[in-house]
């Protein structure tokens, strides 16, 4: 009975947060307005609310909230999977360079195509995938300790793409292109539309579903390569699939939201504090926690001040103190 209640809470929690977030903002809305607009768009009732309420709910808040939930869940699931795969509690969803590669791709698209969102999404996603491919090639050029080499490959590739981003910022137009690059790199959902959800949901859904499907194999890989081979697991195939699915989820998230740090690092640790290290439970729980967490942070981003605060700033300000607490709680022992 307790397990059923716990699972129900993890499923219902993000949905409740998404619904309540529709009321948060500078334009006041009543519960009748929200229910009427949602019912009208679905086709159940006639519209009784104003056109302004329809625009605020359906065109501004709802796509932003849904996209925030999907992005947060994707980053958290990817981070939890990478931490289990590499047996390292300091690994996050961008460890293989996907965030740095996506940042370079988006910056290049902003310079070449003047803020056309389609090209930004395409370039960010493509270069995010390219960064992971390069990290994978570097990591598997060596026969010994391939897991460590993968991480080192990700560090190298991230450094290269970060330098290239700095180069693009240096040559960008300081009045139009540079502000756009800087704002994108800090992460935001301000321009979210349903079109963005349709574009990014495909890779994120494939990544999330794939990681959930192989989550029990991640438990075996976390025991070590030799133990996994002894149990008959094809470690190269499983690692490749895990990296592929996590990369798709992360790249799909980053290409529409910009670089949002700490979600893929902190949320899996919160999940472990609640349910333990079993990836069969941890990965779905991380999905739920990540979705609810990023929606809550985005609510703060759009209401705390008169101008919107980039998400990357808030996730760092919230994530870093929690990680300090986590280190004190575990006394530096990691897991």
Secondary structure as a PSIPRED ss2 file (coil, helix, strand):
# PSIPRED VFORMAT (PSIPRED V4.0)

   1 X C   1.000  0.000  0.000
   2 X H   0.000  1.000  0.000
   3 X H   0.000  1.000  0.000
   4 X H   0.000  1.000  0.000
   5 X H   0.000  1.000  0.000
   6 X H   0.000  1.000  0.000
   7 X H   0.000  1.000  0.000
   8 X H   0.000  1.000  0.000
   9 X H   0.000  1.000  0.000
  10 X H   0.000  1.000  0.000
  11 X H   0.000  1.000  0.000
  12 X H   0.000  1.000  0.000
  13 X H   0.000  1.000  0.000
  14 X H   0.000  1.000  0.000
  15 X H   0.000  1.000  0.000
  16 X H   0.000  1.000  0.000
  17 X H   0.000  1.000  0.000
  18 X H   0.000  1.000  0.000
  19 X H   0.000  1.000  0.000
  20 X H   0.000  1.000  0.000
  21 X H   0.000  1.000  0.000
  22 X C   1.000  0.000  0.000
  23 X C   1.000  0.000  0.000
  24 X C   1.000  0.000  0.000
  25 X C   1.000  0.000  0.000
  26 X C   1.000  0.000  0.000
  27 X C   1.000  0.000  0.000
  28 X C   1.000  0.000  0.000
  29 X C   1.000  0.000  0.000
  30 X C   1.000  0.000  0.000
  31 X H   0.000  1.000  0.000
  32 X H   0.000  1.000  0.000
  33 X H   0.000  1.000  0.000
  34 X H   0.000  1.000  0.000
  35 X H   0.000  1.000  0.000
  36 X H   0.000  1.000  0.000
  37 X H   0.000  1.000  0.000
  38 X H   0.000  1.000  0.000
  39 X H   0.000  1.000  0.000
  40 X H   0.000  1.000  0.000
  41 X H   0.000  1.000  0.000
  42 X H   0.000  1.000  0.000
  43 X C   1.000  0.000  0.000
  44 X C   1.000  0.000  0.000
  45 X C   1.000  0.000  0.000
  46 X C   1.000  0.000  0.000
  47 X C   1.000  0.000  0.000
  48 X C   1.000  0.000  0.000
  49 X C   1.000  0.000  0.000
  50 X C   1.000  0.000  0.000
  51 X H   0.000  1.000  0.000
  52 X H   0.000  1.000  0.000
  53 X H   0.000  1.000  0.000
  54 X H   0.000  1.000  0.000
  55 X H   0.000  1.000  0.000
  56 X H   0.000  1.000  0.000
  57 X H   0.000  1.000  0.000
  58 X H   0.000  1.000  0.000
  59 X H   0.000  1.000  0.000
  60 X H   0.000  1.000  0.000
  61 X H   0.000  1.000  0.000
  62 X H   0.000  1.000  0.000
  63 X H   0.000  1.000  0.000
  64 X H   0.000  1.000  0.000
  65 X H   0.000  1.000  0.000
  66 X H   0.000  1.000  0.000
  67 X H   0.000  1.000  0.000
  68 X H   0.000  1.000  0.000
  69 X H   0.000  1.000  0.000
  70 X H   0.000  1.000  0.000
  71 X H   0.000  1.000  0.000
  72 X H   0.000  1.000  0.000
  73 X H   0.000  1.000  0.000
  74 X H   0.000  1.000  0.000
  75 X H   0.000  1.000  0.000
  76 X H   0.000  1.000  0.000
  77 X H   0.000  1.000  0.000
  78 X H   0.000  1.000  0.000
  79 X H   0.000  1.000  0.000
  80 X H   0.000  1.000  0.000
  81 X H   0.000  1.000  0.000
  82 X H   0.000  1.000  0.000
  83 X H   0.000  1.000  0.000
  84 X H   0.000  1.000  0.000
  85 X H   0.000  1.000  0.000
  86 X H   0.000  1.000  0.000
  87 X C   1.000  0.000  0.000
  88 X C   1.000  0.000  0.000
  89 X C   1.000  0.000  0.000
  90 X C   1.000  0.000  0.000
  91 X C   1.000  0.000  0.000
  92 X C   1.000  0.000  0.000
  93 X C   1.000  0.000  0.000
  94 X C   1.000  0.000  0.000
  95 X C   1.000  0.000  0.000
  96 X C   1.000  0.000  0.000
  97 X C   1.000  0.000  0.000
  98 X H   0.000  1.000  0.000
  99 X H   0.000  1.000  0.000
 100 X H   0.000  1.000  0.000
 101 X H   0.000  1.000  0.000
 102 X H   0.000  1.000  0.000
 103 X H   0.000  1.000  0.000
 104 X H   0.000  1.000  0.000
 105 X H   0.000  1.000  0.000
 106 X H   0.000  1.000  0.000
 107 X H   0.000  1.000  0.000
 108 X H   0.000  1.000  0.000
 109 X H   0.000  1.000  0.000
 110 X H   0.000  1.000  0.000
 111 X H   0.000  1.000  0.000
 112 X H   0.000  1.000  0.000
 113 X H   0.000  1.000  0.000
 114 X C   1.000  0.000  0.000
 115 X C   1.000  0.000  0.000
 116 X C   1.000  0.000  0.000
 117 X H   0.000  1.000  0.000
 118 X H   0.000  1.000  0.000
 119 X H   0.000  1.000  0.000
 120 X H   0.000  1.000  0.000
 121 X H   0.000  1.000  0.000
 122 X H   0.000  1.000  0.000
 123 X H   0.000  1.000  0.000
 124 X H   0.000  1.000  0.000
 125 X H   0.000  1.000  0.000
 126 X H   0.000  1.000  0.000
 127 X H   0.000  1.000  0.000
 128 X H   0.000  1.000  0.000
 129 X H   0.000  1.000  0.000
 130 X H   0.000  1.000  0.000
 131 X H   0.000  1.000  0.000
 132 X H   0.000  1.000  0.000
 133 X H   0.000  1.000  0.000
 134 X H   0.000  1.000  0.000
 135 X H   0.000  1.000  0.000
 136 X H   0.000  1.000  0.000
 137 X H   0.000  1.000  0.000
 138 X H   0.000  1.000  0.000
 139 X H   0.000  1.000  0.000
 140 X C   1.000  0.000  0.000
 141 X C   1.000  0.000  0.000
 142 X C   1.000  0.000  0.000
 143 X C   1.000  0.000  0.000
 144 X C   1.000  0.000  0.000
 145 X C   1.000  0.000  0.000
 146 X H   0.000  1.000  0.000
 147 X H   0.000  1.000  0.000
 148 X H   0.000  1.000  0.000
 149 X H   0.000  1.000  0.000
 150 X H   0.000  1.000  0.000
 151 X H   0.000  1.000  0.000
 152 X H   0.000  1.000  0.000
 153 X H   0.000  1.000  0.000
 154 X H   0.000  1.000  0.000
 155 X H   0.000  1.000  0.000
 156 X H   0.000  1.000  0.000
 157 X H   0.000  1.000  0.000
 158 X H   0.000  1.000  0.000
 159 X H   0.000  1.000  0.000
 160 X H   0.000  1.000  0.000
 161 X H   0.000  1.000  0.000
 162 X H   0.000  1.000  0.000
 163 X H   0.000  1.000  0.000
 164 X H   0.000  1.000  0.000
 165 X H   0.000  1.000  0.000
 166 X H   0.000  1.000  0.000
 167 X H   0.000  1.000  0.000
 168 X H   0.000  1.000  0.000
 169 X H   0.000  1.000  0.000
 170 X H   0.000  1.000  0.000
 171 X H   0.000  1.000  0.000
 172 X C   1.000  0.000  0.000
 173 X C   1.000  0.000  0.000
 174 X C   1.000  0.000  0.000
 175 X C   1.000  0.000  0.000
 176 X C   1.000  0.000  0.000
 177 X H   0.000  1.000  0.000
 178 X H   0.000  1.000  0.000
 179 X H   0.000  1.000  0.000
 180 X H   0.000  1.000  0.000
 181 X H   0.000  1.000  0.000
 182 X H   0.000  1.000  0.000
 183 X H   0.000  1.000  0.000
 184 X H   0.000  1.000  0.000
 185 X H   0.000  1.000  0.000
 186 X H   0.000  1.000  0.000
 187 X C   1.000  0.000  0.000
 188 X C   1.000  0.000  0.000
 189 X C   1.000  0.000  0.000
 190 X C   1.000  0.000  0.000
 191 X C   1.000  0.000  0.000
 192 X C   1.000  0.000  0.000
 193 X C   1.000  0.000  0.000
 194 X H   0.000  1.000  0.000
 195 X H   0.000  1.000  0.000
 196 X H   0.000  1.000  0.000
 197 X H   0.000  1.000  0.000
 198 X H   0.000  1.000  0.000
 199 X H   0.000  1.000  0.000
 200 X H   0.000  1.000  0.000
 201 X H   0.000  1.000  0.000
 202 X H   0.000  1.000  0.000
 203 X H   0.000  1.000  0.000
 204 X H   0.000  1.000  0.000
 205 X H   0.000  1.000  0.000
 206 X H   0.000  1.000  0.000
 207 X H   0.000  1.000  0.000
 208 X H   0.000  1.000  0.000
 209 X H   0.000  1.000  0.000
 210 X H   0.000  1.000  0.000
 211 X H   0.000  1.000  0.000
 212 X H   0.000  1.000  0.000
 213 X H   0.000  1.000  0.000
 214 X C   1.000  0.000  0.000
 215 X H   0.000  1.000  0.000
 216 X H   0.000  1.000  0.000
 217 X H   0.000  1.000  0.000
 218 X H   0.000  1.000  0.000
 219 X H   0.000  1.000  0.000
 220 X H   0.000  1.000  0.000
 221 X H   0.000  1.000  0.000
 222 X C   1.000  0.000  0.000
 223 X C   1.000  0.000  0.000
 224 X C   1.000  0.000  0.000
 225 X H   0.000  1.000  0.000
 226 X H   0.000  1.000  0.000
 227 X H   0.000  1.000  0.000
 228 X H   0.000  1.000  0.000
 229 X H   0.000  1.000  0.000
 230 X H   0.000  1.000  0.000
 231 X C   1.000  0.000  0.000
 232 X C   1.000  0.000  0.000
 233 X C   1.000  0.000  0.000
 234 X C   1.000  0.000  0.000
 235 X H   0.000  1.000  0.000
 236 X H   0.000  1.000  0.000
 237 X H   0.000  1.000  0.000
 238 X H   0.000  1.000  0.000
 239 X H   0.000  1.000  0.000
 240 X H   0.000  1.000  0.000
 241 X H   0.000  1.000  0.000
 242 X H   0.000  1.000  0.000
 243 X H   0.000  1.000  0.000
 244 X H   0.000  1.000  0.000
 245 X H   0.000  1.000  0.000
 246 X H   0.000  1.000  0.000
 247 X H   0.000  1.000  0.000
 248 X H   0.000  1.000  0.000
 249 X H   0.000  1.000  0.000
 250 X H   0.000  1.000  0.000
 251 X H   0.000  1.000  0.000
 252 X H   0.000  1.000  0.000
 253 X H   0.000  1.000  0.000
 254 X H   0.000  1.000  0.000
 255 X H   0.000  1.000  0.000
 256 X H   0.000  1.000  0.000
 257 X H   0.000  1.000  0.000
 258 X C   1.000  0.000  0.000
 259 X C   1.000  0.000  0.000
 260 X C   1.000  0.000  0.000
 261 X C   1.000  0.000  0.000
 262 X C   1.000  0.000  0.000
 263 X H   0.000  1.000  0.000
 264 X H   0.000  1.000  0.000
 265 X H   0.000  1.000  0.000
 266 X H   0.000  1.000  0.000
 267 X H   0.000  1.000  0.000
 268 X H   0.000  1.000  0.000
 269 X H   0.000  1.000  0.000
 270 X H   0.000  1.000  0.000
 271 X H   0.000  1.000  0.000
 272 X H   0.000  1.000  0.000
 273 X H   0.000  1.000  0.000
 274 X H   0.000  1.000  0.000
 275 X H   0.000  1.000  0.000
 276 X C   1.000  0.000  0.000
 277 X C   1.000  0.000  0.000
 278 X C   1.000  0.000  0.000
 279 X H   0.000  1.000  0.000
 280 X H   0.000  1.000  0.000
 281 X H   0.000  1.000  0.000
 282 X H   0.000  1.000  0.000
 283 X H   0.000  1.000  0.000
 284 X H   0.000  1.000  0.000
 285 X H   0.000  1.000  0.000
 286 X H   0.000  1.000  0.000
 287 X H   0.000  1.000  0.000
 288 X H   0.000  1.000  0.000
 289 X H   0.000  1.000  0.000
 290 X H   0.000  1.000  0.000
 291 X H   0.000  1.000  0.000
 292 X H   0.000  1.000  0.000
 293 X H   0.000  1.000  0.000
 294 X H   0.000  1.000  0.000
 295 X H   0.000  1.000  0.000
 296 X H   0.000  1.000  0.000
 297 X H   0.000  1.000  0.000
 298 X H   0.000  1.000  0.000
 299 X H   0.000  1.000  0.000
 300 X H   0.000  1.000  0.000
 301 X H   0.000  1.000  0.000
 302 X H   0.000  1.000  0.000
 303 X H   0.000  1.000  0.000
 304 X C   1.000  0.000  0.000
 305 X C   1.000  0.000  0.000
 306 X C   1.000  0.000  0.000
 307 X C   1.000  0.000  0.000
 308 X C   1.000  0.000  0.000
 309 X C   1.000  0.000  0.000
 310 X C   1.000  0.000  0.000
 311 X H   0.000  1.000  0.000
 312 X H   0.000  1.000  0.000
 313 X H   0.000  1.000  0.000
 314 X H   0.000  1.000  0.000
 315 X H   0.000  1.000  0.000
 316 X H   0.000  1.000  0.000
 317 X H   0.000  1.000  0.000
 318 X H   0.000  1.000  0.000
 319 X H   0.000  1.000  0.000
 320 X H   0.000  1.000  0.000
 321 X H   0.000  1.000  0.000
 322 X H   0.000  1.000  0.000
 323 X H   0.000  1.000  0.000
 324 X H   0.000  1.000  0.000
 325 X H   0.000  1.000  0.000
 326 X H   0.000  1.000  0.000
 327 X H   0.000  1.000  0.000
 328 X H   0.000  1.000  0.000
 329 X H   0.000  1.000  0.000
 330 X H   0.000  1.000  0.000
 331 X C   1.000  0.000  0.000
 332 X C   1.000  0.000  0.000
 333 X C   1.000  0.000  0.000
 334 X C   1.000  0.000  0.000
 335 X C   1.000  0.000  0.000
